[in-house]
Amino acid sequence: MTNANVPNQCEIGFAGLDTHARRMARAMAGQGLRVAACDSHAENVKILHQESSGIPIRIAADVAELVGILREPRNVAVTSSETGSDLFNELQAQLEAGDLLIDVGDCHFKECLHRARYLTERNLRYLEISFIDREENSSGPILIVGGRVETWHRASPLLDPITSNEIGESSVTHLGPAGAGHFVKMIYEGVEYSLTHLVLESFEVLKRALNLDDKGVQDATSGWFIGPLNRFRRDDAVRWTSQAAGELSVPSPTLDAVVGMRALSETDRQNNFATTPFRHPIGHFGDDAESILTELHGALYTATLITHAQGMAVLAAGSEHYGFEIDPVDIIRLWRICCGHRAALLDEIASALRDTLALPNLLDDDNLSEKVMEQQECLRHAVWRATSQGISVPGLMASLDYLDSYRGAWLPINLIQPPPLAGLVRR
C-alpha cells in the first residue's frame, strides 16, 4: 500500500476499517478500483496492511485528507468503528451536495432512517449496506442495500464486481428505501439466533432422555440437517427484533423467550436454590431411542416453522409501517442462499408466499399448516417430556403457545376483551 499523495484520483474512500470495511476495500482494490482509507484506530490500519499485501490502497492520515483525494462526486463508506464517533459528523460536514455516504456499520435500522433524513436535508446521498454471511464462507457474504433507487444505480458499479460468483450471479440486492437492509438483517439474525436456541433446547432434552454425552447427541442427530450452531452470536439482533415486534403489535413469543433466557444465562445462578438435586433430575422415562429421536426431530421442525412464521409476520408489519415495500419472496430467496441446510423448508415457505399475495401468516397457508398439524403432537410431547424432567425449554414452549393461541377462536384474555372477529376459527 502507498500513502495518499496524488489528489482527486480515488473512486471510493473508507472512513473506518472494521472487518467488513477491510474486506470491501481489499475486494474493490483487487478489482482495479482506486481505493483510499483512514481510521482513527491505528490497529485497524495495521491489520489492513497485513491483509492487503500487494494490493494498492491509499492510506489517508485523517478525514480531511481522505475527502481531498476522492474523485467528485465523492463516494465514502463509513463503518461501525466510526459511525458513533465525532468523525461521522466531521465527515458529513466536509462532503458537498451530490456526494454519497455509504453506511456499512452494524447499527439499528432506525439509526439508518435518521441518518437518511438528516443527510437528505443537506443534499447528500445515502445508502446503507448490511452483510449476511453464507453457510459456506468461501462464497463470501451477501450484501443487502437500502436507499433511493437512483442512489443505488449510482453505487452498483462499485459493488457488483466484488459480489459476483463464479457464474456471474450478483450477491448484492437492493431491497428498498433506507433502513430496509438493516431491518431485514435484524429479522434474519433474530430468527436464526432463536432457531439455534431451539436446537440447543432439543439437544438438552435428548441428552437427558437418553443419557447421552455430547458426542452421542452429535451422532444421534447427524441426519437432522441443522447446520453450524456458532454463526449467530449477535444477541442484540433477536432483542431488537423482539422490540420491533412489540412496537408493531406483532406476537413473537419464541423470540421474546429467547431474549429472556439470554439475559438469564448471564446471571449468577450459583446458589442453594439453583443447585439442589431436585432442580437437576437425571434419567429417562424408558421410551425407546428411536421414538424419542422422532419426537424431538418433529418438535424442532414444527418450532422452526412457527418461528419463521413469527419472523415473517414482523417483517411484513415493519415493511408496511416504515414504507419499505419489501418483497417477502426475495427475502426467503436470500435466506435460502445463506441457509442451504434448510432449503426444503424455505422453498415451501417461498411457494406459500408466491401462491397467496399478502399472506397474513405462514400458518394460514394450507400446505404449511398441514405440516405443522402433522407434527404438533411431537412438539406437545417434547414440551411435556422436558417439563417432566425439569428441563428449561422456553423456546419450544413459547412456540407451542403461539400455535395454540393462533389456532384458538377464544383466548383467556377474551373474557374481558372480545375478539375482533367473533366466530373466527383457525386451524
JORAHU-V243327 format. One record per residue. N is the residue number from 1. PSI is psi as a letter, one per 30 degrees, with the letter a starting at -180 (none if undefined). OMEGA is omega in degrees with one decimal (999 if undefined). D_LAST is the distance of its C-alpha to the last C-alpha in Angstrom with 1 decimal. Layout:
n:N psi:PSI omega:OMEGA d_last:D_LAST
n:N psi:PSI omega:OMEGA d_last:D_LAST
//
This chain:
n:1 psi:l omega:178.6 d_last:63.1
n:2 psi:l omega:175.9 d_last:65.7
n:3 psi:l omega:-179.5 d_last:66.1
n:4 psi:j omega:177.1 d_last:65.5
n:5 psi:g omega:176.8 d_last:68.9
n:6 psi:j omega:-172.7 d_last:68.4
n:7 psi:l omega:166.9 d_last:66.9
n:8 psi:h omega:-179.8 d_last:64.4
n:9 psi:f omega:-172.8 d_last:63.2
n:10 psi:k omega:-176.8 d_last:59.8
n:11 psi:f omega:178.0 d_last:56.7
n:12 psi:k omega:177.4 d_last:54.3
n:13 psi:k omega:179.0 d_last:54.8
n:14 psi:j omega:174.9 d_last:52.8
n:15 psi:j omega:-172.8 d_last:53.2
n:16 psi:k omega:-173.6 d_last:51.9
n:17 psi:i omega:172.5 d_last:51.5
n:18 psi:a omega:-174.6 d_last:48.4
n:19 psi:e omega:-178.7 d_last:46.9
n:20 psi:e omega:-178.0 d_last:45.0
n:21 psi:e omega:178.7 d_last:48.0
n:22 psi:e omega:179.5 d_last:50.4
n:23 psi:e omega:178.9 d_last:48.2
n:24 psi:e omega:-177.9 d_last:48.0
n:25 psi:e omega:179.6 d_last:51.7
n:26 psi:e omega:-177.9 d_last:52.7
n:27 psi:e omega:-179.4 d_last:50.6
n:28 psi:e omega:179.0 d_last:51.9
n:29 psi:e omega:178.2 d_last:55.4
n:30 psi:f omega:178.0 d_last:55.0
n:31 psi:g omega:174.8 d_last:54.1
n:32 psi:f omega:176.1 d_last:57.3
n:33 psi:k omega:178.2 d_last:56.1
n:34 psi:j omega:-170.4 d_last:58.6
n:35 psi:k omega:174.3 d_last:56.8
n:36 psi:l omega:-178.4 d_last:58.1
n:37 psi:l omega:170.4 d_last:56.7
n:38 psi:l omega:177.4 d_last:57.6
n:39 psi:k omega:179.5 d_last:56.2
n:40 psi:f omega:178.2 d_last:57.6
n:41 psi:j omega:-175.8 d_last:56.8
n:42 psi:e omega:-178.5 d_last:59.5
n:43 psi:e omega:179.2 d_last:57.5
n:44 psi:e omega:177.1 d_last:54.9
n:45 psi:e omega:178.4 d_last:57.8
n:46 psi:e omega:179.9 d_last:59.3
n:47 psi:e omega:178.2 d_last:56.0
n:48 psi:e omega:176.3 d_last:55.9
n:49 psi:e omega:-177.8 d_last:59.5
n:50 psi:e omega:-176.6 d_last:58.6
n:51 psi:f omega:-169.8 d_last:55.6
n:52 psi:h omega:-179.7 d_last:57.3
n:53 psi:k omega:178.5 d_last:60.5
n:54 psi:f omega:179.5 d_last:62.0
n:55 psi:k omega:-175.4 d_last:59.5
n:56 psi:j omega:174.2 d_last:61.2
n:57 psi:k omega:-179.1 d_last:59.5
n:58 psi:k omega:179.0 d_last:61.6
n:59 psi:k omega:177.3 d_last:61.4
n:60 psi:l omega:-177.2 d_last:62.2
n:61 psi:e omega:-177.3 d_last:63.6
n:62 psi:a omega:-176.8 d_last:61.5
n:63 psi:e omega:-179.2 d_last:59.4
n:64 psi:e omega:179.0 d_last:62.4
n:65 psi:e omega:179.0 d_last:63.6
n:66 psi:e omega:-179.4 d_last:60.2
n:67 psi:e omega:-176.4 d_last:59.8
n:68 psi:f omega:-177.3 d_last:63.4
n:69 psi:g omega:179.6 d_last:63.0
n:70 psi:k omega:176.7 d_last:59.9
n:71 psi:k omega:179.1 d_last:60.3
n:72 psi:k omega:-10.0 d_last:59.5
n:73 psi:k omega:-169.3 d_last:56.9
n:74 psi:k omega:173.4 d_last:55.9
n:75 psi:j omega:-177.8 d_last:52.7
n:76 psi:k omega:175.5 d_last:52.0
n:77 psi:k omega:179.2 d_last:49.1
n:78 psi:k omega:-173.9 d_last:48.6
n:79 psi:l omega:-175.4 d_last:46.8
n:80 psi:f omega:179.4 d_last:45.4
n:81 psi:f omega:-175.9 d_last:48.8
n:82 psi:f omega:-173.3 d_last:50.2
n:83 psi:f omega:-178.8 d_last:47.6
n:84 psi:g omega:-175.5 d_last:47.9
n:85 psi:l omega:177.3 d_last:51.7
n:86 psi:f omega:-179.1 d_last:54.4
n:87 psi:e omega:179.6 d_last:54.8
n:88 psi:e omega:178.8 d_last:51.7
n:89 psi:e omega:178.5 d_last:53.5
n:90 psi:e omega:-178.5 d_last:56.8
n:91 psi:e omega:-176.3 d_last:55.3
n:92 psi:f omega:178.4 d_last:53.7
n:93 psi:f omega:-178.2 d_last:56.9
n:94 psi:f omega:178.5 d_last:58.9
n:95 psi:l omega:-177.0 d_last:56.8
n:96 psi:l omega:-179.2 d_last:57.6
n:97 psi:k omega:179.9 d_last:55.8
n:98 psi:f omega:176.1 d_last:54.0
n:99 psi:l omega:-176.4 d_last:53.7
n:100 psi:k omega:172.9 d_last:50.3
n:101 psi:k omega:-178.8 d_last:48.8
n:102 psi:j omega:-177.2 d_last:46.1
n:103 psi:j omega:-179.4 d_last:44.1
n:104 psi:g omega:179.7 d_last:43.1
n:105 psi:l omega:174.3 d_last:42.6
n:106 psi:j omega:-177.0 d_last:39.6
n:107 psi:l omega:175.9 d_last:38.9
n:108 psi:k omega:-175.1 d_last:36.1
n:109 psi:f omega:180.0 d_last:34.9
n:110 psi:f omega:174.2 d_last:36.1
n:111 psi:e omega:176.8 d_last:39.6
n:112 psi:e omega:177.9 d_last:39.4
n:113 psi:e omega:-179.6 d_last:38.5
n:114 psi:e omega:-178.6 d_last:41.5
n:115 psi:e omega:180.0 d_last:43.9
n:116 psi:e omega:178.9 d_last:43.0
n:117 psi:e omega:-177.3 d_last:43.8
n:118 psi:e omega:-177.3 d_last:47.0
n:119 psi:e omega:178.7 d_last:48.3
n:120 psi:e omega:177.8 d_last:47.5
n:121 psi:f omega:179.6 d_last:49.7
n:122 psi:g omega:176.8 d_last:52.5
n:123 psi:g omega:173.2 d_last:52.1
n:124 psi:k omega:178.7 d_last:50.9
n:125 psi:l omega:-174.7 d_last:48.2
n:126 psi:k omega:169.4 d_last:45.3
n:127 psi:k omega:171.6 d_last:42.8
n:128 psi:k omega:-176.2 d_last:40.5
n:129 psi:k omega:173.6 d_last:39.7
n:130 psi:l omega:-178.5 d_last:37.4
n:131 psi:k omega:174.2 d_last:37.7
n:132 psi:j omega:-179.0 d_last:34.9
n:133 psi:k omega:175.8 d_last:36.3
n:134 psi:l omega:174.4 d_last:35.3
n:135 psi:e omega:178.5 d_last:34.7
n:136 psi:j omega:-175.8 d_last:38.1
n:137 psi:f omega:-177.5 d_last:40.6
n:138 psi:f omega:-178.7 d_last:43.1
n:139 psi:f omega:-178.5 d_last:41.1
n:140 psi:l omega:-175.9 d_last:41.5
n:141 psi:l omega:168.5 d_last:39.0
n:142 psi:k omega:177.6 d_last:36.9
n:143 psi:k omega:176.5 d_last:38.1
n:144 psi:k omega:-165.4 d_last:35.7
n:145 psi:k omega:172.0 d_last:37.5
n:146 psi:k omega:-179.7 d_last:37.1
n:147 psi:l omega:-179.6 d_last:39.7
n:148 psi:k omega:-176.5 d_last:41.1
n:149 psi:e omega:-178.0 d_last:41.2
n:150 psi:e omega:176.7 d_last:45.0
n:151 psi:e omega:177.1 d_last:45.4
n:152 psi:e omega:179.4 d_last:43.2
n:153 psi:e omega:178.6 d_last:45.3
n:154 psi:e omega:-174.5 d_last:48.4
n:155 psi:f omega:-173.2 d_last:47.1
n:156 psi:e omega:177.0 d_last:45.4
n:157 psi:f omega:177.1 d_last:48.8
n:158 psi:e omega:-171.5 d_last:49.2
n:159 psi:e omega:-174.6 d_last:45.9
n:160 psi:e omega:-177.2 d_last:45.3
n:161 psi:f omega:-176.0 d_last:48.2
n:162 psi:f omega:-176.9 d_last:46.9
n:163 psi:g omega:177.2 d_last:43.3
n:164 psi:k omega:178.9 d_last:43.7
n:165 psi:a omega:-173.3 d_last:43.1
n:166 psi:f omega:178.7 d_last:45.4
n:167 psi:g omega:172.8 d_last:44.2
n:168 psi:g omega:178.4 d_last:44.4
n:169 psi:k omega:-178.0 d_last:40.7
n:170 psi:k omega:176.4 d_last:40.5
n:171 psi:g omega:176.1 d_last:38.5
n:172 psi:k omega:-175.3 d_last:38.7
n:173 psi:k omega:174.2 d_last:36.1
n:174 psi:k omega:-172.7 d_last:36.4
n:175 psi:f omega:-176.1 d_last:33.1
n:176 psi:a omega:-177.6 d_last:34.1
n:177 psi:l omega:-178.1 d_last:36.3
n:178 psi:k omega:-177.9 d_last:37.8
n:179 psi:f omega:-176.6 d_last:35.3
n:180 psi:e omega:-178.5 d_last:32.6
n:181 psi:e omega:179.9 d_last:33.9
n:182 psi:e omega:177.5 d_last:34.0
n:183 psi:e omega:179.8 d_last:30.6
n:184 psi:e omega:178.7 d_last:29.0
n:185 psi:e omega:178.4 d_last:31.0
n:186 psi:e omega:179.6 d_last:29.9
n:187 psi:e omega:-178.7 d_last:26.2
n:188 psi:e omega:-177.1 d_last:26.9
n:189 psi:e omega:176.7 d_last:29.0
n:190 psi:e omega:178.6 d_last:26.9
n:191 psi:e omega:-178.3 d_last:23.9
n:192 psi:e omega:176.3 d_last:26.3
n:193 psi:e omega:179.1 d_last:28.0
n:194 psi:e omega:178.9 d_last:24.7
n:195 psi:e omega:175.3 d_last:23.9
n:196 psi:e omega:178.8 d_last:27.4
n:197 psi:e omega:177.8 d_last:26.9
n:198 psi:e omega:178.1 d_last:23.8
n:199 psi:e omega:-178.4 d_last:26.1
n:200 psi:e omega:175.5 d_last:28.8
n:201 psi:e omega:179.9 d_last:26.7
n:202 psi:e omega:178.1 d_last:25.7
n:203 psi:e omega:-178.0 d_last:29.3
n:204 psi:e omega:177.3 d_last:30.5
n:205 psi:e omega:179.4 d_last:28.3
n:206 psi:e omega:-178.4 d_last:29.6
n:207 psi:e omega:-178.4 d_last:33.1
n:208 psi:e omega:-175.0 d_last:33.2
n:209 psi:e omega:-177.0 d_last:31.4
n:210 psi:g omega:-179.9 d_last:33.8
n:211 psi:h omega:-178.4 d_last:36.8
n:212 psi:l omega:168.9 d_last:37.0
n:213 psi:a omega:-176.1 d_last:39.1
n:214 psi:e omega:179.0 d_last:38.0
n:215 psi:e omega:178.3 d_last:39.4
n:216 psi:e omega:176.9 d_last:37.5
n:217 psi:e omega:179.6 d_last:34.2
n:218 psi:e omega:179.9 d_last:35.2
n:219 psi:e omega:-176.7 d_last:36.1
n:220 psi:f omega:-176.1 d_last:33.0
n:221 psi:g omega:-175.2 d_last:30.7
n:222 psi:f omega:-179.5 d_last:32.9
n:223 psi:g omega:-175.5 d_last:30.4
n:224 psi:f omega:178.3 d_last:27.4
n:225 psi:h omega:-175.6 d_last:28.4
n:226 psi:e omega:-175.8 d_last:28.1
n:227 psi:l omega:-178.7 d_last:31.0
n:228 psi:k omega:-176.3 d_last:33.5
n:229 psi:f omega:-174.8 d_last:32.6
n:230 psi:g omega:-175.8 d_last:35.4
n:231 psi:f omega:-170.5 d_last:34.7
n:232 psi:j omega:-176.4 d_last:32.9
n:233 psi:g omega:-179.3 d_last:35.1
n:234 psi:i omega:-177.8 d_last:34.9
n:235 psi:f omega:176.3 d_last:32.9
n:236 psi:f omega:179.7 d_last:33.7
n:237 psi:e omega:179.7 d_last:31.1
n:238 psi:e omega:176.9 d_last:28.2
n:239 psi:e omega:178.5 d_last:29.9
n:240 psi:e omega:178.9 d_last:30.3
n:241 psi:e omega:177.3 d_last:26.7
n:242 psi:e omega:177.7 d_last:25.5
n:243 psi:e omega:179.3 d_last:28.1
n:244 psi:e omega:178.4 d_last:27.0
n:245 psi:e omega:177.9 d_last:23.4
n:246 psi:e omega:179.3 d_last:24.8
n:247 psi:e omega:-178.6 d_last:27.1
n:248 psi:g omega:-179.1 d_last:24.4
n:249 psi:h omega:177.8 d_last:22.0
n:250 psi:k omega:179.5 d_last:19.3
n:251 psi:k omega:177.3 d_last:17.7
n:252 psi:i omega:-172.7 d_last:18.9
n:253 psi:e omega:179.2 d_last:19.2
n:254 psi:e omega:178.0 d_last:19.9
n:255 psi:e omega:179.0 d_last:22.7
n:256 psi:e omega:-179.2 d_last:24.0
n:257 psi:e omega:179.8 d_last:24.2
n:258 psi:e omega:176.9 d_last:26.2
n:259 psi:e omega:179.9 d_last:28.5
n:260 psi:e omega:-179.0 d_last:29.2
n:261 psi:e omega:176.2 d_last:29.9
n:262 psi:e omega:178.3 d_last:32.1
n:263 psi:e omega:-179.2 d_last:34.2
n:264 psi:e omega:-177.8 d_last:34.4
n:265 psi:f omega:-178.4 d_last:35.5
n:266 psi:g omega:-179.8 d_last:38.5
n:267 psi:l omega:179.0 d_last:39.7
n:268 psi:j omega:-178.2 d_last:42.4
n:269 psi:g omega:-179.7 d_last:40.9
n:270 psi:i omega:178.2 d_last:44.1
n:271 psi:l omega:-175.3 d_last:44.8
n:272 psi:e omega:-178.4 d_last:45.1
n:273 psi:e omega:-175.0 d_last:41.7
n:274 psi:f omega:-172.0 d_last:40.0
n:275 psi:g omega:176.5 d_last:42.2
n:276 psi:k omega:-178.5 d_last:42.3
n:277 psi:e omega:-178.5 d_last:41.6
n:278 psi:f omega:-178.0 d_last:38.7
n:279 psi:f omega:-178.1 d_last:36.8
n:280 psi:i omega:179.8 d_last:37.1
n:281 psi:k omega:-178.2 d_last:36.4
n:282 psi:k omega:174.8 d_last:37.1
n:283 psi:l omega:179.7 d_last:36.2
n:284 psi:l omega:-173.6 d_last:33.4
n:285 psi:g omega:177.2 d_last:31.9
n:286 psi:g omega:177.4 d_last:33.5
n:287 psi:l omega:-179.4 d_last:30.4
n:288 psi:l omega:-173.0 d_last:31.5
n:289 psi:e omega:-177.5 d_last:31.4
n:290 psi:e omega:-179.6 d_last:29.4
n:291 psi:e omega:-179.9 d_last:26.5
n:292 psi:e omega:177.9 d_last:26.5
n:293 psi:e omega:178.8 d_last:26.8
n:294 psi:e omega:-179.5 d_last:23.8
n:295 psi:e omega:-176.1 d_last:21.7
n:296 psi:e omega:176.2 d_last:22.8
n:297 psi:e omega:177.5 d_last:22.5
n:298 psi:e omega:178.5 d_last:18.8
n:299 psi:e omega:-179.8 d_last:18.3
n:300 psi:e omega:177.9 d_last:20.2
n:301 psi:e omega:-177.8 d_last:18.3
n:302 psi:e omega:180.0 d_last:14.9
n:303 psi:e omega:177.7 d_last:16.5
n:304 psi:e omega:180.0 d_last:18.3
n:305 psi:e omega:179.5 d_last:15.4
n:306 psi:e omega:179.1 d_last:13.9
n:307 psi:e omega:173.3 d_last:17.4
n:308 psi:e omega:179.1 d_last:17.8
n:309 psi:e omega:178.8 d_last:14.8
n:310 psi:e omega:-178.8 d_last:16.7
n:311 psi:e omega:179.9 d_last:19.9
n:312 psi:f omega:176.2 d_last:19.1
n:313 psi:e omega:176.5 d_last:17.7
n:314 psi:e omega:179.3 d_last:21.1
n:315 psi:e omega:-178.3 d_last:22.9
n:316 psi:e omega:-179.2 d_last:21.5
n:317 psi:e omega:179.1 d_last:22.3
n:318 psi:e omega:178.1 d_last:25.7
n:319 psi:e omega:179.1 d_last:26.5
n:320 psi:e omega:-175.3 d_last:26.1
n:321 psi:e omega:-176.1 d_last:27.8
n:322 psi:g omega:177.8 d_last:30.8
n:323 psi:g omega:-178.5 d_last:31.1
n:324 psi:f omega:-179.1 d_last:30.8
n:325 psi:h omega:-178.8 d_last:29.1
n:326 psi:k omega:175.2 d_last:27.8
n:327 psi:j omega:-176.7 d_last:26.2
n:328 psi:f omega:178.6 d_last:23.3
n:329 psi:e omega:176.6 d_last:24.0
n:330 psi:e omega:-178.9 d_last:27.5
n:331 psi:e omega:178.5 d_last:26.3
n:332 psi:e omega:176.9 d_last:24.3
n:333 psi:e omega:177.6 d_last:27.5
n:334 psi:e omega:-180.0 d_last:29.6
n:335 psi:e omega:-178.4 d_last:27.2
n:336 psi:e omega:178.2 d_last:27.5
n:337 psi:e omega:-175.9 d_last:31.3
n:338 psi:f omega:-174.2 d_last:31.4
n:339 psi:i omega:-177.0 d_last:29.0
n:340 psi:f omega:-179.6 d_last:29.8
n:341 psi:f omega:179.6 d_last:28.6
n:342 psi:g omega:-172.4 d_last:25.0
n:343 psi:e omega:-176.3 d_last:25.6
n:344 psi:e omega:179.6 d_last:23.2
n:345 psi:e omega:-179.1 d_last:20.1
n:346 psi:e omega:174.7 d_last:21.6
n:347 psi:e omega:178.6 d_last:22.3
n:348 psi:e omega:176.9 d_last:18.6
n:349 psi:e omega:178.2 d_last:17.8
n:350 psi:e omega:178.5 d_last:20.8
n:351 psi:e omega:178.8 d_last:19.7
n:352 psi:e omega:-179.0 d_last:16.3
n:353 psi:e omega:177.2 d_last:18.4
n:354 psi:e omega:-175.9 d_last:21.0
n:355 psi:e omega:-177.2 d_last:18.7
n:356 psi:j omega:177.6 d_last:17.2
n:357 psi:k omega:179.8 d_last:19.7
n:358 psi:h omega:176.8 d_last:18.8
n:359 psi:k omega:-175.0 d_last:15.2
n:360 psi:e omega:-177.3 d_last:13.9
n:361 psi:k omega:179.3 d_last:12.3
n:362 psi:f omega:179.9 d_last:12.3
n:363 psi:f omega:175.5 d_last:8.6
n:364 psi:f omega:176.5 d_last:8.2
n:365 psi:k omega:-175.7 d_last:10.2
n:366 psi:e omega:-176.3 d_last:9.3
n:367 psi:e omega:-177.4 d_last:11.8
n:368 psi:e omega:179.7 d_last:11.3
n:369 psi:e omega:177.7 d_last:7.6
n:370 psi:e omega:179.1 d_last:8.9
n:371 psi:e omega:178.3 d_last:11.8
n:372 psi:e omega:-177.3 d_last:10.2
n:373 psi:f omega:176.5 d_last:8.5
n:374 psi:e omega:-174.1 d_last:12.0
n:375 psi:f omega:-172.2 d_last:13.8
n:376 psi:f omega:178.0 d_last:12.1
n:377 psi:e omega:175.5 d_last:14.5
n:378 psi:e omega:178.6 d_last:17.3
n:379 psi:e omega:-178.3 d_last:16.5
n:380 psi:e omega:-178.4 d_last:16.2
n:381 psi:e omega:178.3 d_last:19.5
n:382 psi:e omega:177.5 d_last:21.2
n:383 psi:e omega:177.1 d_last:20.8
n:384 psi:e omega:-178.7 d_last:22.2
n:385 psi:e omega:-178.2 d_last:25.0
n:386 psi:e omega:-178.2 d_last:25.9
n:387 psi:e omega:177.4 d_last:26.1
n:388 psi:f omega:-179.1 d_last:28.1
n:389 psi:g omega:179.7 d_last:30.6
n:390 psi:h omega:179.8 d_last:30.8
n:391 psi:k omega:179.5 d_last:29.5
n:392 psi:j omega:177.6 d_last:28.1
n:393 psi:i omega:-175.6 d_last:24.9
n:394 psi:e omega:179.9 d_last:23.6
n:395 psi:e omega:177.8 d_last:21.8
n:396 psi:e omega:-178.7 d_last:19.8
n:397 psi:e omega:178.9 d_last:19.2
n:398 psi:e omega:177.5 d_last:18.2
n:399 psi:e omega:177.5 d_last:15.7
n:400 psi:e omega:177.6 d_last:14.0
n:401 psi:e omega:178.9 d_last:14.3
n:402 psi:e omega:179.2 d_last:12.8
n:403 psi:e omega:-177.8 d_last:9.6
n:404 psi:e omega:179.0 d_last:9.6
n:405 psi:e omega:-178.7 d_last:10.7
n:406 psi:e omega:179.4 d_last:8.4
n:407 psi:f omega:-170.8 d_last:5.3
n:408 psi:k omega:173.9 d_last:8.0
n:409 psi:f omega:-176.5 d_last:9.4
n:410 psi:k omega:179.1 d_last:12.7
n:411 psi:l omega:-179.5 d_last:14.5
n:412 psi:e omega:-179.2 d_last:18.1
n:413 psi:f omega:-178.5 d_last:19.6
n:414 psi:f omega:172.1 d_last:18.5
n:415 psi:e omega:179.1 d_last:21.4
n:416 psi:f omega:-179.5 d_last:23.7
n:417 psi:j omega:-177.1 d_last:21.7
n:418 psi:k omega:177.3 d_last:19.6
n:419 psi:l omega:-177.1 d_last:16.4
n:420 psi:e omega:-179.0 d_last:17.3
n:421 psi:j omega:-178.3 d_last:15.2
n:422 psi:k omega:177.2 d_last:15.3
n:423 psi:f omega:178.5 d_last:12.9
n:424 psi:k omega:178.6 d_last:10.1
n:425 psi:k omega:176.1 d_last:6.7
n:426 psi:l omega:179.7 d_last:3.8
n:427 psi:none omega:999 d_last:0.0
//
